[in-house]
Amino acid sequence: MGASKTMRGACSPAAPRLKHERAGFGLAYVMGKLAAWLSKRRSRLDLLELTDEQLCDIGVSRSEARREGLRPFWD
């Protein structure tokens, strides 16, 4: 009989999530956004450091690389 009580408790519905958790404002969400922004910024700065030959290899002109490299991290 003790096992049936345990099983019944395991099948209980989960506690409702808080409104701000559903909206995506948790710490994990914020940290994920920050990590994505920093990654974009690093990639864009790296693009500015490529030589003309390297840019040619990836099919990007110097002006395109400059335009992309100077974009803000949140964009």
FENLIN-V627734 format. One record per run of one state. SS is the DSSP state (h for helix, s for strand, l for the rest). FROM is the first residue (numbers start at 1). LEN is the number of residues. If there is no record, write none. Layout:
SS|FROM|LEN  SS|FROM|LEN
This chain:
l|1|1  h|2|9  l|11|8  h|19|4  l|23|4  h|27|22  l|49|3  h|52|7  l|59|3  h|62|8  l|70|6
